[in-house]
Amino acid sequence: MEDNDFIPTPTIGEILREEFLNPLNLTAYRLAKDLNVSTTTILDLVHGKRRLSVDIALRLSKYFGTSSKFWLNIQNEIDIQNMTHALNSELDKIPSIAHRAS
């Protein structure tokens, strides 16, 4: 895949904002207060300046009635997709032992 074909992966903050905050009419300030964390923590997450931590995943899961793994799996998938793109040419150079003849 060429760089101009790359579709940027949404951040966990974009997902939080578009799928949870906006539909529920919640502000970052309200979420921060309800989660008992700083507004900066939530704003940094929403603006893609911070990765999701286990701490925040646990708080979000309690608040939204999801599992912590839901949030952590999203963050892991984002990380995998971004790193795969970043390492694409390097990964192409690694042979696969699964394709070697016996």
TITOR-593281 format. One record per residue: residue in one letter; z, y, x of N, C-alpha, C, O in turn. Coordinates in steps of 0.2 Angstrom, whole numbers. Example, Ala and Ser with C-alpha at 12.3 -4.5 7.8 and 13.67 -1.06 7.14 Angstrom:
BEGIN
aa,n.c3,n.c2,n.c1,ca.c3,ca.c2,ca.c1,c.c3,c.c2,c.c1,o.c3,o.c2,o.c1
A,39,-28,66,39,-22,62,39,-16,66,42,-17,71
S,35,-11,64,36,-5,68,39,0,64,40,6,67
//
This chain:
BEGIN
aa,n.c3,n.c2,n.c1,ca.c3,ca.c2,ca.c1,c.c3,c.c2,c.c1,o.c3,o.c2,o.c1
M,0,-6,4,0,0,0,0,6,4,4,7,9
E,-4,11,3,-5,17,7,1,22,4,3,21,-1
D,2,27,9,7,31,7,5,35,1,10,37,-4
N,-1,37,0,-3,41,-6,-3,37,-13,-4,39,-18
D,-2,30,-12,-1,26,-18,6,25,-20,8,22,-25
F,11,27,-15,18,26,-16,20,30,-22,19,36,-22
I,24,27,-27,27,30,-32,34,30,-31,37,25,-30
P,37,36,-30,44,37,-28,49,33,-33,48,34,-39
T,53,30,-30,59,26,-34,63,32,-37,66,36,-33
P,65,31,-43,70,36,-46,77,35,-42,78,29,-40
T,81,40,-42,87,40,-39,92,37,-44,91,37,-50
I,98,35,-42,103,33,-47,105,39,-51,107,38,-57
G,105,45,-48,107,51,-52,102,53,-57,103,55,-63
E,95,51,-56,90,53,-61,91,48,-67,90,50,-73
I,92,42,-65,94,37,-70,100,38,-75,100,38,-81
L,105,40,-71,111,42,-75,110,48,-79,112,48,-85
R,106,53,-77,105,59,-81,100,58,-87,102,59,-92
E,94,54,-85,89,53,-91,91,48,-96,89,48,-101
E,95,43,-94,97,37,-98,104,38,-101,105,34,-106
F,108,42,-98,115,42,-101,117,49,-103,119,50,-108
L,117,54,-98,119,60,-99,115,64,-104,118,66,-109
N,109,65,-103,105,68,-108,105,65,-115,106,69,-120
P,104,59,-116,104,56,-123,111,57,-126,111,58,-132
L,116,57,-122,123,58,-125,125,65,-125,131,66,-127
N,121,69,-123,123,77,-123,129,78,-119,134,81,-120
L,130,74,-113,135,75,-108,133,79,-102,127,79,-100
T,138,83,-100,136,87,-94,140,83,-88,144,79,-89
A,137,85,-82,140,82,-76,148,84,-76,152,80,-74
Y,149,90,-78,156,93,-78,161,88,-83,166,86,-81
R,158,87,-89,162,83,-94,163,76,-91,168,73,-91
L,157,73,-88,158,66,-85,163,66,-79,167,61,-79
A,163,71,-75,167,71,-69,174,72,-72,179,68,-69
K,176,76,-77,183,76,-79,185,70,-83,190,68,-82
D,180,67,-86,182,60,-90,183,55,-85,187,50,-86
L,179,55,-79,180,50,-74,186,51,-69,187,47,-65
N,189,57,-70,194,59,-65,191,60,-58,195,57,-53
V,185,62,-57,183,64,-50,180,71,-50,180,74,-55
S,179,73,-44,176,80,-44,169,81,-47,165,77,-47
T,168,87,-49,162,89,-52,157,88,-46,151,86,-48
T,158,90,-40,154,90,-35,151,82,-34,146,81,-32
T,156,78,-34,154,71,-34,149,69,-39,144,66,-37
I,149,71,-45,144,69,-50,138,73,-49,133,70,-50
L,139,79,-47,133,83,-46,129,81,-40,123,81,-40
D,132,79,-35,129,76,-29,125,70,-31,119,69,-29
L,128,66,-35,125,59,-37,119,61,-42,113,58,-40
V,120,66,-46,114,67,-51,108,70,-47,103,69,-49
H,110,74,-42,104,78,-38,102,74,-32,98,76,-28
G,104,67,-32,101,63,-26,104,64,-19,101,62,-15
K,110,68,-19,113,69,-13,118,64,-11,121,64,-5
R,119,59,-15,125,55,-14,122,48,-17,119,48,-22
R,124,43,-13,123,36,-16,129,34,-20,134,37,-20
L,127,29,-24,132,27,-29,137,23,-25,135,18,-21
S,144,24,-26,149,20,-22,152,15,-27,151,15,-33
V,155,10,-25,159,5,-29,164,9,-34,164,7,-39
D,167,13,-31,172,17,-35,169,20,-41,171,20,-47
I,163,24,-40,160,27,-46,157,22,-50,157,23,-56
A,154,17,-47,151,11,-52,157,8,-56,155,7,-62
L,163,7,-54,168,5,-58,170,10,-64,171,8,-69
R,170,16,-62,172,22,-67,166,22,-72,168,23,-78
L,160,22,-70,154,23,-75,154,16,-79,153,17,-85
S,156,11,-76,155,5,-81,161,5,-86,159,3,-92
K,167,7,-84,172,8,-89,170,13,-95,171,12,-101
Y,167,19,-92,166,24,-97,160,23,-102,161,24,-108
F,155,20,-99,149,18,-103,149,11,-106,144,10,-110
G,154,7,-105,154,0,-107,149,-4,-104,146,-9,-108
T,147,-3,-98,143,-8,-95,147,-11,-89,153,-11,-89
S,143,-15,-85,147,-19,-80,146,-15,-74,141,-11,-73
S,150,-15,-69,150,-12,-63,143,-15,-59,140,-11,-55
K,142,-21,-60,136,-24,-57,130,-21,-59,125,-20,-56
F,130,-19,-66,124,-15,-68,122,-9,-64,116,-8,-62
W,127,-5,-62,126,1,-58,124,-1,-51,120,2,-48
L,128,-5,-48,127,-7,-41,120,-11,-40,117,-10,-35
N,118,-15,-45,111,-18,-45,106,-13,-45,101,-13,-41
I,107,-7,-49,102,-2,-49,101,1,-42,96,2,-39
Q,107,3,-39,108,6,-33,104,2,-27,101,4,-23
N,106,-5,-28,103,-10,-23,96,-10,-23,92,-10,-18
E,93,-10,-30,86,-11,-31,82,-4,-28,77,-5,-25
I,85,1,-29,83,8,-26,83,7,-19,77,9,-16
D,88,5,-16,88,5,-9,83,0,-6,80,1,-1
I,82,-6,-9,77,-11,-7,70,-8,-7,66,-9,-3
Q,69,-5,-13,62,-2,-14,61,3,-9,55,3,-6
N,65,8,-7,64,13,-3,64,10,4,59,13,8
M,68,6,6,68,3,13,61,-1,14,59,-1,19
T,59,-5,9,53,-9,9,47,-4,11,43,-6,15
H,47,1,7,42,6,9,42,9,16,37,10,19
A,48,11,18,49,14,24,47,9,30,45,11,35
L,49,2,29,47,-3,34,41,-7,33,40,-11,37
N,37,-5,28,31,-8,26,27,-11,32,26,-17,33
S,25,-6,37,21,-8,42,24,-13,47,21,-17,50
E,31,-12,48,35,-16,52,36,-23,49,35,-28,53
L,37,-23,43,38,-30,40,31,-34,40,32,-40,40
D,26,-30,40,19,-34,40,18,-38,46,14,-42,47
K,22,-35,52,21,-39,58,25,-45,59,24,-49,64
I,30,-46,54,34,-52,55,31,-58,52,30,-58,46
P,31,-63,56,28,-69,53,33,-73,48,39,-72,49
S,30,-76,44,34,-80,39,34,-87,41,29,-91,42
I,40,-90,42,41,-97,44,39,-101,39,37,-107,40
A,39,-99,33,37,-103,27,30,-105,27,28,-110,23
H,26,-101,30,19,-102,30,16,-106,36,10,-107,37
R,21,-108,41,19,-112,47,18,-119,45,21,-122,40
A,13,-122,48,11,-129,46,17,-134,50,19,-132,55
S,18,-139,46,23,-144,49,20,-148,54,24,-152,57
//
